[in-house]
Each structure stands twice: as structure tokens, then as C-alpha cells.
Amino acid sequence: MKRISGKAKDETLIELQSARDSQVADGPAVLTAFRINLHPDESSGNGSLSQRTSLPGHRETDKLQPNKDTVFFRDGVRRIDFVLSYVDEKDGEKKQERRRAFEANLEKAGLELETEDKSDSKDQKTYFLKIHAPWDVLATHADVLKVKVPFKESDIPHGQDVPLEWLSRPFRLPEHIMNPEPDYFTYHFDKTKTDFFLIRDKDTFFPPSTRNRIVFYILGRCSYYKEGQKDKDKTGIKRLLSNGTYTAAFPLHDCRYWKRARNAECESERYNLYKHWARFLCFYKEQPLNLIKKYYGEKIGIYFAWLGFYTEMLFFAAVMGFICFTYGVLSYDDNITSKEICDPKVGGSIVMCPLCDKNCTFWTLNSTCHSSWQSHLFDNEGTVFFAIFMGIWVTLFLEFWKRRQARLEYEWDLVDFEEEQQQLQIRPEFEIRCTNRRLNKITQEMEPYLPLHSRCARYCLSGATVLFWISLILACITGVIAYRLAVYASFASIIGNHEGETGSHENKTLLVGGLITPQLATSVTASCINFVIIMILNFFYEKVAIWITDMEIPKTHLEYENRLITKMFLFQFVNYYSSCFYVAFFKGKFVGYPGNYTYMFGKWKKFRNEECDPGGCLIELTTQLLIVMAGKQLWGNIQEALLPLIRNWWSSRKGRHNPENHYSRWEQDHVLQNFSQLGLFYEYLEMVIQFGFITLFVASFPLAPLLALFNNILEIRVDAWKFTTQFRRPVASKARNIGAWQEILNAVAILSVVTNAFIMAFTSDMIPRMVYLYAYSNSTSMKGYINSSLSEYRIPIKPQTMTEDSWLRHFNKTCRYRDYRHPPGHENEYSHTMQFWHILAAKMAFIIIMEHVVFVVKFFIAWMIPDVPSDVKARIKRERYLIQEYLHNYEVETLKLQLSASFITDPQSELSLTPDRHEMLSECL
């Protein structure tokens, strides 16, 4: 470190933050950082050309240190591509030894390092190791990683202006934000052909996202053992982070998010992203996808492109669902069925059988008046149309996304990016833990592999673990069902005691509170308990899924993600949807009839199978779906937005108001949250689970797409806000599509057609109403449907729950229950009537017809809409042709130059060429 005398200091040009700091006493002083002709926004440097520099502690001359909010080394020239942080503990000799070995190996790999002493950090504890990749290192690894770089500006004209484009202007962003880079022809970088590419400045030729990706690739494969040792376990930055040798590893943001960088060489892309994308007031604006891709990489860019497209398509589903719900509201007064139930002369005169064995009394049908009206809002003729519409909508969404994805692949130079390139990038953990080697038949090189017996054992343990957790979910669902059966009796007991005091059983409405029936109260409380269980199981299973996936030792990052996706989605599918499947397809379907009820755990347990709400099972499915879906979205938004806001208010506001000359760029990023490799995995999982809610059970709740739309509008801006303000800058990575999530969405889309058909047939009352209207009604109206849908049962003996007075009133009388069975006294009493079989046949016919119609339309649409737009296909072919032409011309010119140079240096040998040799060279040229 240079020590500067007073005279030398007076001769050095130093830019100060304020005039008060410009007066410094004469005499020797130690400057922690200085630089000749200092740029206003760059950290000061000591002028040394050495790759590695250590800083002493700050002294009084700290006031002379200029702005440290920079992304450059102290020399102001070399860009910081990555930062490692660590705390030098007193008893950390092993860690110091690891760091020395690791950093020495990094320097051998060609990286340049610079250390910031702990005395220069805000907490006086943390060291920061800044890493710069020079041109040779970047060029070598760009060649290895097949990085595509520009070699000529594109001359392919863009599409014509869209008619009425002025209508979209309020939703558009400035052109320099939407398209931050010109359009180029690109090709895989080749270190031996540097003059072929458009290299105007080697320092800026590779963008920061590519630079940090290359450096992270080196960090992940650099060892930290000394020379002569062969401990393959001691490799990679991930292991050094896990054992505490380093506390963090991250690339730097280019500036603060709320103000531009002072240095003109800094792009200030983070500021532009925050201003035009991350603020909630921009919710109606389009997303700057090209800028997102340029700053964060293609993988994060494709996620936001998918999320934005999904939200746009949700708008049409939300509008249609709202129209169907509005139809239910407007046809409220035309609902003859509900009018009969609420009519005291009809519903008030029908005495229903008790809904449980103990503590339940007889009740009148008009007690379900409110629930029948509520059920009509979602269970009407418009629901059938909406179920068919959603089956077609999901196909349009997936097909149009494929086209959008193909266009992005072309625009982002991902057309030739095959997943096989990922296969060449073996996970460092696989290389370390797999000590066996074998010959790769393709590359003819020795590579690590996992023996078959070890792989089978790991897969068996993994499968058994997943099955155990799925069984645990089913056990919890069974417990919730048992709770529903038990708690209903408790609600009924409360009602029975209250009605006993008033001396009336059948004439009082079965209400808990004002308008809540025991069935609804049971359904709501059970749904809330189920939601809490879902959240608890999710918390534990996420850790288990990561553990068993690590145990399997996948070979590549792509394979790792796909396996984790499969495990997590299978678990989440069962966890979130099992309760909805129970209410939709099992509740109320295996009840039996009075005198011969079906019991859950056998008659000795006295847990009678649950019956549907008097208004029908569809309203209970709506309740279940609403609580679980809305609860999940609300909890997710609290976790993603509210908690970080509180944390940000408490901690980062201090950093924001600190003077820039005391709070460096690496320290500002160090206090941010780390964005893990699985960060996008959880974002995708959240949206795919939501996609299941709005497709699998949408027939029961047409407003589900509207709720999802509002949530996603907020989700886009919350995610953008997190990425720009709360997270460290992620390491850029490539991806040409959404990966395994695409296949999951296709599977959910196909399953949704089946589930909605069954919901309309077996959960909704639409089919029984239609059969009655067209086959049994005498006046072609729904009058008399209620009486037709209820069967009679003769009360044989006094139930234990009835008082003597009530029994005398009902002696030799009958009660009614929901089913289609012959009345007492009939030769086939209590057996199913012909109307039951007609309804069952109509339900099966409806399922077959609806499934076939929707599937035919789905496959026809998929066939009609090509996955890749025709103009994109033409552009891809044109670009490939031009690339080959330019490459050929380049090779010819290179060969000409080589021959000319050879002729000049050795004319005799050139003159001695045979005529055949001249002819051959002429043909080549």
C-alpha cells in the first residue's frame, strides 16, 4: 500500500464530497484509496497495477474518500464481476487456509482479486473479496459455454405497424426501455475468430449478466486444496458457503434502485426496472421483458413473460366468469326451486329426517332457504356454458403461449439453445460425490457416473419417502372428515338445546347465529383447519423434498430441477386438492337412507357418512375452494410483500440515508436477501397450483379466475419489487422455455375437462333438474321438483333425541330425505326408483358428451394453431442462411489473407506450387 506524503497529496487531484472535507492538514497521511483523475462515481484506488490489494483501517483521512457506490475496482477500470464476503474469526484457522488456497487457485485460473478490509466495512467485521474476469478468461469460457455474441447488425425488417396502435399507447413503455439493445445476428463465440465478431470494446463486449455467469461457472469448479493434494471433495463455492468459509457470494447491482448511477459507464438498468416495472402504479403497463432478460438473464425473463401472458389470458376467463355469476344474480327471482323451498306452505310443511344419529332433530325444509338461494348463484344454466368455455380457454392459453414462447426464443437467441448444452454442464455436486468414472461414448472422455445399484437404492428410498408424506396427507384429510362428522353433532346439539327450551323442533330454522346453518358452519371451520394443515405440511415437505432430491445426486441442473418439480407438485397436488376432491366426488354420495345409513369406520364408531348441505354439495365445494384458494393467495402476498416491507422499513432505510461515501455498493447488496437457485421454482409452483384451482374446480366457482386475475396483477409487481429492491442480483442463467412446468400444465388442462364434467354431473343439481323438466314435469316448469327429489321414510319408533310431545305429533308420520327411493308400503320400498336410473343415465351421457365435445375442440384448436408463427419460422431460416453465408465469406477472406501473407514471406515456395495445387486453391476460394 502506498503512503502519500503531504507534497504528493497536494499534487494529486482528488474529488471531495463537500467543501468542508477539502481542508486537510499538511503532513504524512495514509490514504486508504486514491486515484489520479478520479471519476465522480467510482471508488478511489491506490493506483497499483497489482491484481490483489488489501486496505488498512480508516483513519481521519476517511473524510477524503470519495463515493464508494461503484461497480469498479479502485483503479476505476476493471469491473467487479462477483463479490465474496467473509468474517475472519479468531478460531477460524481452517477457514483461512481454505480461503488462501481457493483464492490462489482463482488467480491461477486468471481471475483478478481485490480485498476490502473489514475496517472499511460498516460493521467493522466483514471482508469483501472483489473479483474481476479479464478478457482472456471471459473469451475462453464463453467459447466453452457456447455463448452467443453479435457479429453483424440485423438487416431483417421488423413487422409492420399494428392498426389502431394508438389505442395501446397508454399501456406502452418508452422505446429505450422496451428495446435496450439493437437487433444483431449472433453466433457462438469462438476464441480463434475474434475478428469475426463485433468487438468494439473488450471491456463491454460481454454484458454484466454474461460476465457473472462465467465467473460463477469458474467459482463452482475451482478447488480449495493445495497443490499435490487430490481431495475432490474440496471443490466449489457452494461447499465453501455451506461450511462457513465465505458468508455470501453474489454479483453486484449496477446502481441504487431509486437513483441513477453517477458514473456514465454504469447502465443504471436497475433504476430503469424499478421506475418502469417494479412500482405498483405501473400495473397497467406492459413489462420490459427485453430489459429484464438483459439484466437478470433469460431464465428469469421467461418466467415473467409467462406470468404476464397467463395474467393477460386470465382477463378473458375472468370476464366470462363474471358474466355467468351476473346471470345467476339476475335470474335470482326466477328460481322456482328456491321459491318452493322458502315457501312456508311448501318447504315449511316438509319435515326432513335428522342429519345425524345423536342430538339431531327433525327439521323443516324451509330452514335451507338462504343456502338454496346462495347455491343458485353458482349452480345454474350458465355454469355449464362456463365449464365448457374454460375447457376451450385452457387450450387456447397453452397453444398461444407456445407461439409466444417461440417468438421469445427467436428474439432472445435461444433457438439453437438445446437442453443438451445443459447436459455438458454437470453439477459440481455430481462430480464431487461420484468417484466412479467411465468413458462417454459421445465425447470419448472419462466422466463420473452413479452405479446402478446405488441409483436404485436412492430411488427406492426417495419413492418411499414421497409415498409416506402423501399417506400422511390422506390421513390428515381423514382426520378432518372425522372432525366434520363430530362437530356437526355438536352444532346440532346446540340447536337442539335451544329449540328444546322454546318447545319447538321442526318449525324453527336450523341456524347457528343469524344466517349460518350447521352444515355451513361445519364446512367453514373444517376448511380453515384444512388450510392450516396444508400450510404446516408444506413447510416440512419442502425441506424433505430438497433433501431426497439431493440424495439422488442428479447429474445436471436441469435434471435436478425436473426431479424436484415432480416431487413437489405431486405432493402439493394431493395436499391442496384432496379436500376439494372429497367434497366434489365423495361427500353425500355414499350416505344410505334412514334405517340403513352407511358409517365411515363401521357402525360401532357411530360416524355416519356426511350428507351434503341442504342447498346441495356445490355450495360446499365453492366454500372449500374459496377458503383454500383465497387463503393461499392472501398468505402468499403477506409473505412476499408485507413482511419484506416491514423488514425493509426497519433495516434498509438506514442504508438509504447513509452517505454514499461511507456505504459501498457491495455492502448495500450484502444486506439484501439471497436469491437461491430454487427461487423461481417456488414462484412457478405457486402459479401452477393457482392454475389448478381455476381449471379443475372452476365449474363450482366462476369467480375464481377473477380472484386469480387480481392476485396476479399484484403478484407481477410484488415479484418485480422483490427482484429490484429486496434481492441481491441473481446469477444469470439461460432457459428456452418453462421446462417441466409445461407438461404439468398440459396434464392439468386435460384433467380439468374430466373433473368439471363430473362436477356438473354428480355435484351440481343441474342434471336432475333437467331430467325432471323434460321427462317428469306436467307443466314444462320446475314446479314440483322439490317434492319429486325427496323420498319418504316412516318413523318406526321414538328416537332418543325427540321429546315425548314431539314424538306424539310425528307418530305414524313420515320424514323426507334427499334421494330417489320408493316410499314405505311399496312392494320395493326404499329401493331406487326409475327416476334415479334415468338421472344416472343422463349424468353418464352428459359426461361422455361434454368430454368428447371439449376434447375434440381442444385437439382441433391445437392442430389449427401452429406452435411457431410462420413469420418467426421464415426469420429463423433467413438468419441461419445469412449466418452460413457470412461465415463462409469470413473463412474465404481469412484463407486469402493467410495465402497472401505466406506468399510475401516465402515467395519461392509459392512460385514452386504445381498447377494442380493452384487450381485446387482457386476452387477453394
Secondary structure by P-SEA (a helix, b strand, c coil): cccccaaaaaabbbbbcccccccccccbbbbccccccccccccccccccccbbbbccccccccccccccccccccccccccbbbbbbbcccaaaaaaaaaaaaaaaaaabbbbbbbcccccccccbbbbbbbbcaaaaaaaaaaabbbbbcccccccccccccccccccccccccccccccccccccccccccccccccccccccccaaaaaaaaaaaaaccccccccccccccccaaaaaaaccccbbbbbcccccccccccccccaaaaaaaaccccccccccccaaaaaaaaccaaaaaaaaaaaaaaaaaaaaaaaaaaaaaaaaaaccccaaaaaaacccccccccccccccccccccccccaaaaaaaaaacccaaaaaaaaaaaaaaaaaaaaaaaaaaaaaaaacccccccccccccccaaaaaaccbbbbcccccbbbbbbcaaaaaaaaaaaaaaaaaaaaaaaaaaaaaaaaaaaaaaaaaaaaaaaaaaacccccccccccccccaaaaaaaaaaaaaaaaaaaaaaaaaaaaaaaaaaaccccaaaaaaaaaaaaaaaaaaaccaaaaaacccccccccccccccccccccccccccccccccaaaaaaaaaaaaaaaaaaaaaaaccaaaaaaaacccccccccccccccaaaaaaaccccccaaaaaaaaaaaaaaaaaccccccccaaaaaaaaaaaaaaaaaaaaaccccccccbbbbccccaaaaaaaaaaaaaaaaaaaaaccccaaaaaaaaaccccccccccccccccbbbbbbccccccccaaaaaaaccbbbbcccccccccccccccccaaaaaaaaaaaaaaaaaaaaaaaaaaaaaaacccccaaaaaaaaaaaaaaaaaaaaaaaaaaaaaaaaaaaacaaaaaaccaaaaaaaaaac
